[in-house]
């Protein structure tokens, strides 16, 4: 059965996890603990701040994240037509060149991949009650076109991105996704476990939406790119509680192949 964390009561047990979702170490008596909101409240408008997903961490593991939270809040704030105070602007503006030779301006100054990866650790812990020990087998693709920091050239879409989008969208149609739905429905995380071509190895395909942030990018020039990714548990097995999906047929080619939430 798929796991659905979509009520305040359903997410409350995550606050009582016996381990730090960021490092995996169990809490000991006397540890300095922190309550981490995943994603941070700075991302959301006031009417959407309830209810949050809150997870315990070691204070040292979650220390000094204020600037990072402020920066991602400013980025998503673009969708709310919120103009950040120039005195507190944490993002950098960078110029680049698109494939059609036209210039564009992009936001920088934050490692969006690392931020999303940390959130996925939180979603995994909340869904399955375990630390996500994925090692190097972890991929994250933000909902924006990405450019080389030195040349400014837009990078091509990785070939695995449309495959991950299709995997989730196909299995969602059959009710085979685990889901976390918080913040007044403005934060949606879905995932499904798929058997890979490697023997006895499963990977988790995941997607994440915040306020329809596919529209953060220039959808006319770069297409509708959602946030997607995948990871493999350290032992290569599917999470025992995770919902197992099926491979999509070769002929399954939905519209907007890079957007995991095309109707939102």
Helices and strands as residue ranges (DSSP letters): E 4-5, H 8-12, G 13-16, E 33-38, G 41-43, G 46-48, E 53-58, H 66-77, G 78-80, G 86-88, E 92-97, E 103-108, H 112-128, E 138-141, H 159-172, E 178-182, E 187-195, E 202-210, G 213-216, H 219-222, E 227-231
